[in-house]
Amino acid sequence: MDFHTALKSLFSAEGRRDPYPAYDVLRAHAPAFPALDGRWFLTTHTLTSRLLRDPAVRVSDAADYDTFWPDWRDNRGVASIVGSMLQTNPPDHTRIRRAAAATFTARRVAGLRDVITEQATALIGEMPERADFVTAFAYPLPIAVICALLGVPDGDRPWFRQQAADLTVVLEPISTEEEMARADVAGRALEDYFIGLIADRRRAPREDLTSDLAAEGSGLTGAELLSNLVLLLVAGFETTTNLLGTGLKLLLDQPDQAARLRAEPGLAPAFVEEILRYDSPVQMTARTAGAPIDLGDGLVLRPGTEMMLLLGSANRDPERYPDPHRFDPDRPSIQPVSFGGGAHYCLGAPLARLEAQVAFPLLLTMLPRLAPAGAPVLRDRLVLRGYAELPVTTR
């Protein structure tokens, strides 16, 4: 495969099913290169990790969207994401992030371990002999956990799956008009839902994240509160669902590794980090140079240059991880860039990790005969990588 074929393959359904051979070609071509109307692609772990943490690197925010898409606010799916901390720069990002972090604390996340264990145990107990793992477990577990965190009633959880699936296409650079129309509908539905939930919590606060964020003095405007609740819900389970599905597929494909984890549940943190490295639930992220960016070897990007950071490529960089295409939970110092880095490091990363660390040992011990039961189906996505269907048998 040559360079041009490799780059083109990332934008084809066939290439997206297994982008790693293309990443190898692109990374061997150069750590950074321009393509596609002047965008720069970053392929190595060193560059990607550094730029994620560089304060001179920014995300596209509302002001940027105003220049290339003046009516973007008309699509409420897009508006909910652009108005959130995901697409905000300092000083607003610093303020919003601080408010969210003050409520989404490490202590609060750690306190969810029992909830995660209880929900996972119940889902495993209810799993039929033949099941789609995504529908039976990988979606409902993170939905239950994030809804418990936000204070969403149990009966509303199933409704959120389709809303989130429809809305997250706005994160993809290859979405169709039909998909964007569905994102608009989902964005409006979620905004309406959270307007009602916020009003309820302001009348009668509870011990949940929505009550804390909606409280007077949180530092968030009404629009910011709404956008970030939508973000927390959608991002709170979409990437975790991908992590759970991808991780189980890897374990089922490597029964020796599954047997190790079954016998030693304490290995779960190392297994989860290697799953994140080996097949990242987020494959790429976009950034813009806010100042001159020195990439080394005399290469300096001008302010305003758009960059695509290939997280999936960085996680398989042989300079950082020898024999990168081998799944090896015993690797020393596994530090995947799957959840980003720096100021925009994913706020929900500790929760996603905890859910996976609890779920995989439980699945393997409660269902010792868990096995594949048909061909899995990957979602056709460039950014968010995961399975739409993962057929399994439990007996």
N, C-alpha and C positions, 0 to 999 in steps of 0.2 A: 504494500500500500504506500503510495507517495503522499507527500505533504498535502497537496490540494484535495486528493481523494479523502484523506483522513479528516480534514476540516469539514468538507462537505458532508461526510457521513454522520457527523454529530447532528445535522439538521435533517436527517432521514430517519424514518421509523426503524428500519433495519439496523442502522448504525447505533441508534439509541439503545437497542436491546443489549448490546455489549459495547460500550464506548471505550473500553480499556485498550484494545489494540490501537485505536486512533489516538488516544492520549499518548501512548508510547511513541508513536511517529511524531506527533506534534512536539513532545518534550525533547526528543532527539534533534528535531529541527532547530529549536531555540528555546531558551528560558522565557523569552518574551518576543512577540512578533505582531505586526499590524496586519489586519485583514478586515473585510466587511465594513467598508465605508470609514476606515480609519480607526476602528476599535482595536485595542491591543489585547492580546490573549496572554495570560500568565500561566505557565505550566508547571513550575517547580515548587517544591515544598518551601525552599528557602525564600523565594520571592513572594509567594502567596502568603506565607506566615508573616513576613515582615510588613507587607503592604496592608494586611488586615489590621495591623496595629499602628500604622503610621498616621498620626493626627493630621497630616497634610492630605490624606485621602478621604473623600467624602462620598455620601450616597446621593442619588438623585432625589431631590426633595420637591415640595410643592412649587417653588419658584422655577425649578428646572422644567417641571411638567407644564407650567404655564407657557414656556417658550416653544415647546414642540407639540403640545396637545392642549390648546386653550380651553376646551370644554371637557377636560378629564373628570371634573367634579360631577358631570351628568351621569357617569357610570359609578354607582354607589359601591360596587365591589372594588373598583380602583381607588375611589376616594377613601374607603375605610383603611386600605393598606398605606396609601401615600400620606394620610393624616396621622398614622401611628408612628411609634418610635423607630420602626423598621426603616422608614424613609424620611427621617428627620436628622438634621445636623445640629451641632452645638451653635448657640447656647440652648436652644429649645430641647434638643435631644438630651442634654445633660439634665435639665430640669425634669423632663418626663421620665427619663430612666431612673432618676433618683426617687421619684414618687412611687414608681412601680416596684423598685427594688426594696423600698422601705416596707412594703406589704408582702411581696413575694420573697420572703426571707429563707435562708438556709434552714432555720428552725422549723418554719412552716412546711417546707418541702419534706424534711426528715420526719415530721409528724404525720405525713401521709403514708408512711411505710405500711402501717396496719391496714389502712384503707385499700392500698394497692394489693396487699396479700389477700385480704378478704374478697375483693372483687375478682382477682385472678383465680383464686381457689374456686369460687362459685362458677365462673365461666368454664373452667376446666371440667368441673363436675357435670355441667350441663351439655358439654360438647358431644354431639352424636357420633356414632361409629364412623360415619363418613361425613366430612364437613369441609367447608371452605374456611380455612384458618383465618383469613382476613375478616370475613363477616362474623365468624363465631368468636374471635378473640382479639385480633390485632386492631380492629376498630373499636369495639365496645369497651375494652379496658382503658385506653387513654381517654375516651369520651367520658367514661364514668369518673375518672380521676380528676380531669380538668373541670368537669361540671361540679364535682364535690368541692373543689377549690374555689370556684366562682360562686357557688351557691345556687346553681341551676337545678330545679326540681327533677327528680328521677324520670318522670314521665315525659319530659321534653328531650331527653337524650337522643332517641332514635332520629328525631327530626334534624338534628345538627349534622349528621353524616353527609346527607346530600347537599346541605347548604355549604358546608366546608369544601366538599369536592368541587362544587360549582364555583366557589369564590377563589380558590387557590390557583385557578388558571391565570389570574392576573399576574402571577409571579413568573409565568412562562413567556419567553420572547417569541413563541411560535403559536400563540392562541388564535383560533378562528373567530370570525365575527359572531357566529352562533354561540361559541363558548363565552365570549365577552358579554353577550346579551344575557346569558344565564348567570354570569357573575354579577351583573347589575341587579338582577332579580334577587339573587341570594344576598347581596349586600344590603338591599332595602329591607328584606325580611329580617336579617340579623340586627340591623339598626333599630327597627321597630321593636324587636324582641327586647333588646337591651335598654331601650328607652323605658319600657315598662318595668324591667327588672330594677333599673336604677331608681325609678320613682318609688317602687315598693321598698327598696332598701333604705332610702332616705326617710321614709315614713316609719319603718321598723327595722333598724340595723340588726344584722346577725354576725356571727363569727365566720365571715367569709371574705374573700378578696374583693368582691364587688362592693360590699359595705364599706370596706376600708378605702378603696379608691374613690367612692362616691361621697365620702365624708367631707364636710366643709374643712378647708385648709389643706386638702391633698395637693394643691398646686396645679391641678389639671383644669383646663377649660372644659366646657360641656362637650365640644367636638372632639377634643383630645381623649376625654374619658370614653366616649363612644367608640372611637377608632381603636383604642388600645384594648378595650374589652373584646372587640371583634378579633383583633390580632391574637390576644392571649388564647381565646377559644380555638381559633383555626390553627394557629401555629402550635397550640398546646397538644394537639393530638395528631395532626397530619404527619409531621416528621417522626413521631413516636410510632405510629402505625407502620410507616415504612421501615423503621428500625426493627420492629418486632417481626414483620414478615420476612425481611431480608435475613435477619439473624436466624430465624428458625430454618429457613431454606438452607443456609450454610451448615447448620448443625445436622440436619437430616441428610445432607450430602456427604457428611464426614462423621460417620457413626463412632469412630474412635474418639474424636474430640467430644462428641455428645456424651459418650460414656464417661470421659474424664470429668465433665461438668456435673453429670448426674452423681458421680461418686464424691465430688468435692465442690459443693455449692459455693464455697468461699472463693473459687476461681472466677466467679461471675463478673466482677469488675474488669479483670483483664480480658475476658472473652468479649465483653461489650465494647471495650475500646478497640479491640482488633476488628470486630464487626463494623464499627464506625469507620475504621481506616480502610478496610477491605472493600466495602461497597457502601459508600456514603449516601445517606438519605437525601442530602442536598449536594448536587453535583457541581454547581457553579453559582457565583454571585457577582453582581455588577458593582463597580466603583468608578469614581471620577477623580482625576487629579485636581486638588484644590490649590496646588502650588506646584512648582517644578519638582518632579519625582526622578531621582537618580536611580536607575536600574543597574548601574555598574557598566564597566567597559565603555565609558564615555556616552552611554545612552541615557538621555534625559527626556522625560515626557513633559510636554507643555501643559500648563493649567488648562483645564477643560477637556483633557483627553479622557475618553471613555475606556474602561478596562473591564475585561471579563476574567475573573479569577477562577481557574478550573480546579475546584476543590478535589474532584475525583482523581484528577491527574496528580495533584500534589500529594495525595494520600498513597499513591502508588509510585512515588519517585524513588528509583533505586539508590540515588545518592543519600536519601534519608532512611530508606527501609530496604536493606538487601533482600534479594529474592522477593520482590514486592507482590507478586501474583500468587504467593503461597499464604494460606490462612494459618497464622501462627500466633496464638494467644500468649506464647512465652517470649515474644519479642521484648527487648528492654526499651523502656522509655517510649511507649506508644503515645503519640500526641497528635491525633488526627485534627484536621482543620474543618471537620464536618459541621461544626456549630459556629464557624466564623472565628473572630478574635477581636481584641481591642474593645473600643467603646461600643461596638455593635455586636459583641459576643452574645449569643442567644441566651436570653434571660431564663428560658425554660430548660436549658441543657441539663442541669442537675436533676430535674424531675424526670426527663426522658431517660437519663441513665439509670435512675433508681427504678423506674418501672421495668426496664429491661433486665436489670440485675435481679429483681425479684421474680420476674415472669419466667425466664428461661429455666432456672433450676426447678421451679414448680412444675412446669410443663414436662420436663424430662423425668421427674420422679413420680408424678401422679399419672403420667401416661407413658410408661416404659416401652410400649409397643408403637408409639407414635411414628408414622411413616408416610412418605409421599403416596398419593392416590391418584395421580394424573398429572397432566402438564400444567405448570403454573403459567399465569398470564401477567406479564409486566404492564404497568400503566405506560402509555406512550407519552412520556414527559422528558424534557431536556434538563430541567432544574431539579424537580422533586422526583427522586427515583424510588420506586417501590412496586409491590405486587398488587394488582387488582383482584387476582384470584390465586389461592394457594391450596389446592385440594389435598387433604390429608385423611388418613384412617387412624383411628385411635386404638384398635384392637386387632 
